[in-house]
Amino acid sequence: MIKAVCMFRLKDGIDEKDFEIYFKKHVNDAKKLKNLKKYTIAKSIKEEGKKNFYRINELYFNSVKDLEDSFSSKLGEDASEDLLKWVSDFKCIVVEEEKVL
């Protein structure tokens, strides 16, 4: 299974409550991505030292092609562009997941 692990921090001055209202819409839009097999979201609850990423999202696909097709679709591009208005330090790493337990 191919997984995109996407993480970000909130931009300075962004109110968490306002962001969370927006983020519900973002998640609902992302769930409509073609070829998406599984989608998880996580919110950082413990900070140590340097400011942690605020959220880490994992989007699962059967192949890199399915991921690329989804992210390059109108829905994928619009969702990403809109999210970037709210966040900084956006990182997205594509990995092949291997279950060990």
CYANA upper distance limits for C-alpha pairs under 8 A (distance plus 0.5 A):
  1 MET  CA     60 TYR  CA      7.23
  1 MET  CA     61 PHE  CA      6.63
  1 MET  CA     62 ASN  CA      5.75
  1 MET  CA     63 SER  CA      7.32
  1 MET  CA     96 GLU  CA      6.33
  1 MET  CA     97 GLU  CA      6.08
  1 MET  CA     98 GLU  CA      8.12
  2 ILE  CA     60 TYR  CA      6.21
  2 ILE  CA     61 PHE  CA      5.66
  2 ILE  CA     62 ASN  CA      6.35
  2 ILE  CA     63 SER  CA      6.15
  2 ILE  CA     64 VAL  CA      6.87
  2 ILE  CA     67 LEU  CA      8.32
  2 ILE  CA     94 VAL  CA      7.55
  2 ILE  CA     95 VAL  CA      6.34
  2 ILE  CA     96 GLU  CA      5.10
  2 ILE  CA     97 GLU  CA      6.60
  3 LYS  CA     58 GLU  CA      6.90
  3 LYS  CA     59 LEU  CA      6.00
  3 LYS  CA     60 TYR  CA      4.94
  3 LYS  CA     61 PHE  CA      6.72
  3 LYS  CA     94 VAL  CA      6.18
  3 LYS  CA     95 VAL  CA      5.82
  3 LYS  CA     96 GLU  CA      6.63
  3 LYS  CA     97 GLU  CA      7.07
  4 ALA  CA     57 ASN  CA      8.44
  4 ALA  CA     58 GLU  CA      6.12
  4 ALA  CA     59 LEU  CA      5.66
  4 ALA  CA     60 TYR  CA      7.01
  4 ALA  CA     67 LEU  CA      8.44
  4 ALA  CA     92 CYS  CA      6.74
  4 ALA  CA     93 ILE  CA      6.06
  4 ALA  CA     94 VAL  CA      4.93
  4 ALA  CA     95 VAL  CA      6.90
  5 VAL  CA     56 ILE  CA      7.35
  5 VAL  CA     57 ASN  CA      6.32
  5 VAL  CA     58 GLU  CA      5.17
  5 VAL  CA     59 LEU  CA      7.21
  5 VAL  CA     91 LYS  CA      8.48
  5 VAL  CA     92 CYS  CA      5.91
  5 VAL  CA     93 ILE  CA      5.65
  5 VAL  CA     94 VAL  CA      6.80
  5 VAL  CA     95 VAL  CA      8.13
  6 CYS  CA     56 ILE  CA      6.15
  6 CYS  CA     57 ASN  CA      5.62
  6 CYS  CA     58 GLU  CA      6.81
  6 CYS  CA     90 PHE  CA      7.68
  6 CYS  CA     91 LYS  CA      6.03
  6 CYS  CA     92 CYS  CA      4.56
  6 CYS  CA     93 ILE  CA      6.88
  7 MET  CA     53 PHE  CA      6.74
  7 MET  CA     54 TYR  CA      7.92
  7 MET  CA     55 ARG  CA      6.15
  7 MET  CA     56 ILE  CA      4.83
  7 MET  CA     57 ASN  CA      6.74
  7 MET  CA     89 ASP  CA      8.39
  7 MET  CA     90 PHE  CA      6.25
  7 MET  CA     91 LYS  CA      5.81
  7 MET  CA     92 CYS  CA      6.89
  8 PHE  CA     53 PHE  CA      5.73
  8 PHE  CA     54 TYR  CA      6.41
  8 PHE  CA     55 ARG  CA      6.42
  8 PHE  CA     56 ILE  CA      7.41
  8 PHE  CA     87 VAL  CA      6.72
  8 PHE  CA     88 SER  CA      6.51
  8 PHE  CA     89 ASP  CA      5.85
  8 PHE  CA     90 PHE  CA      4.87
  8 PHE  CA     91 LYS  CA      6.83
  9 ARG  CA     52 ASN  CA      7.88
  9 ARG  CA     53 PHE  CA      5.34
  9 ARG  CA     54 TYR  CA      5.25
  9 ARG  CA     55 ARG  CA      7.48
  9 ARG  CA     87 VAL  CA      6.10
  9 ARG  CA     88 SER  CA      5.75
  9 ARG  CA     89 ASP  CA      6.39
  9 ARG  CA     90 PHE  CA      7.49
 10 LEU  CA     14 ILE  CA      6.87
 10 LEU  CA     54 TYR  CA      7.03
 10 LEU  CA     86 TRP  CA      6.70
 10 LEU  CA     87 VAL  CA      4.83
 10 LEU  CA     88 SER  CA      6.21
 11 LYS  CA     86 TRP  CA      6.44
 11 LYS  CA     87 VAL  CA      5.30
 11 LYS  CA     88 SER  CA      5.67
 14 ILE  CA     18 ASP  CA      8.05
 14 ILE  CA     19 PHE  CA      7.52
 14 ILE  CA     86 TRP  CA      7.43
 15 ASP  CA     19 PHE  CA      6.69
 16 GLU  CA     20 GLU  CA      6.55
 17 LYS  CA     21 ILE  CA      6.92
 18 ASP  CA     22 TYR  CA      6.95
 19 PHE  CA     23 PHE  CA      6.36
 19 PHE  CA     86 TRP  CA      7.74
 20 GLU  CA     24 LYS  CA      6.83
 21 ILE  CA     25 LYS  CA      7.73
 22 TYR  CA     26 HIS  CA      6.95
 23 PHE  CA     27 VAL  CA      6.57
 24 LYS  CA     28 ASN  CA      6.75
 25 LYS  CA     29 ASP  CA      6.69
 26 HIS  CA     30 ALA  CA      6.60
 26 HIS  CA     79 ALA  CA      6.96
 26 HIS  CA     83 LEU  CA      7.93
 27 VAL  CA     31 LYS  CA      6.61
 28 ASN  CA     32 LYS  CA      7.47
 29 ASP  CA     33 LEU  CA      7.86
 29 ASP  CA     75 LEU  CA      7.99
 29 ASP  CA     79 ALA  CA      7.52
 30 ALA  CA     75 LEU  CA      8.26
 30 ALA  CA     76 GLY  CA      7.69
 30 ALA  CA     79 ALA  CA      7.44
 31 LYS  CA     36 LEU  CA      7.73
 31 LYS  CA     39 TYR  CA      7.65
 32 LYS  CA     36 LEU  CA      8.18
 33 LEU  CA     70 SER  CA      6.28
 33 LEU  CA     71 PHE  CA      8.41
 33 LEU  CA     75 LEU  CA      7.41
 33 LEU  CA     76 GLY  CA      7.26
 34 LYS  CA     66 ASP  CA      8.48
 34 LYS  CA     69 ASP  CA      8.43
 34 LYS  CA     70 SER  CA      6.06
 35 ASN  CA     61 PHE  CA      6.82
 35 ASN  CA     62 ASN  CA      8.18
 35 ASN  CA     66 ASP  CA      6.38
 35 ASN  CA     67 LEU  CA      7.81
 35 ASN  CA     70 SER  CA      7.18
 36 LEU  CA     59 LEU  CA      7.40
 36 LEU  CA     60 TYR  CA      6.50
 36 LEU  CA     61 PHE  CA      5.90
 36 LEU  CA     66 ASP  CA      8.50
 36 LEU  CA     67 LEU  CA      8.20
 36 LEU  CA     70 SER  CA      8.17
 37 LYS  CA     59 LEU  CA      8.15
 37 LYS  CA     60 TYR  CA      5.91
 37 LYS  CA     61 PHE  CA      5.94
 37 LYS  CA     62 ASN  CA      7.87
 38 LYS  CA     58 GLU  CA      8.49
 38 LYS  CA     59 LEU  CA      6.48
 38 LYS  CA     60 TYR  CA      5.48
 38 LYS  CA     61 PHE  CA      7.84
 39 TYR  CA     57 ASN  CA      7.86
 39 TYR  CA     58 GLU  CA      6.14
 39 TYR  CA     59 LEU  CA      5.10
 39 TYR  CA     60 TYR  CA      6.72
 40 THR  CA     57 ASN  CA      6.21
 40 THR  CA     58 GLU  CA      5.63
 40 THR  CA     59 LEU  CA      7.15
 41 ILE  CA     55 ARG  CA      7.62
 41 ILE  CA     56 ILE  CA      6.48
 41 ILE  CA     57 ASN  CA      4.86
 41 ILE  CA     58 GLU  CA      6.86
 42 ALA  CA     55 ARG  CA      6.02
 42 ALA  CA     56 ILE  CA      5.71
 42 ALA  CA     57 ASN  CA      6.67
 43 LYS  CA     54 TYR  CA      6.41
 43 LYS  CA     55 ARG  CA      4.96
 43 LYS  CA     56 ILE  CA      7.00
 44 SER  CA     52 ASN  CA      7.54
 44 SER  CA     53 PHE  CA      7.18
 44 SER  CA     54 TYR  CA      5.86
 44 SER  CA     55 ARG  CA      6.43
 44 SER  CA     56 ILE  CA      8.32
 47 GLU  CA     51 LYS  CA      6.80
 47 GLU  CA     52 ASN  CA      6.30
 48 GLU  CA     52 ASN  CA      7.90
 60 TYR  CA     67 LEU  CA      8.43
 61 PHE  CA     66 ASP  CA      6.69
 61 PHE  CA     67 LEU  CA      6.34
 62 ASN  CA     66 ASP  CA      7.06
 62 ASN  CA     67 LEU  CA      8.41
 63 SER  CA     67 LEU  CA      6.94
 64 VAL  CA     68 GLU  CA      6.57
 65 LYS  CA     69 ASP  CA      6.49
 66 ASP  CA     70 SER  CA      6.65
 67 LEU  CA     71 PHE  CA      6.60
 68 GLU  CA     72 SER  CA      6.41
 69 ASP  CA     73 SER  CA      6.61
 70 SER  CA     75 LEU  CA      8.42
 70 SER  CA     76 GLY  CA      6.46
 71 PHE  CA     75 LEU  CA      8.27
 71 PHE  CA     76 GLY  CA      4.92
 71 PHE  CA     77 GLU  CA      6.71
 72 SER  CA     76 GLY  CA      6.30
 72 SER  CA     77 GLU  CA      6.32
 73 SER  CA     77 GLU  CA      6.56
 74 LYS  CA     78 ASP  CA      6.48
 75 LEU  CA     79 ALA  CA      6.53
 76 GLY  CA     80 SER  CA      6.69
 77 GLU  CA     81 GLU  CA      6.53
 78 ASP  CA     82 ASP  CA      6.55
 79 ALA  CA     83 LEU  CA      6.66
 80 SER  CA     84 LEU  CA      6.79
 81 GLU  CA     85 LYS  CA      7.53
 82 ASP  CA     86 TRP  CA      8.11
 83 LEU  CA     87 VAL  CA      7.00
 84 LEU  CA     88 SER  CA      7.53
 84 LEU  CA     90 PHE  CA      8.20
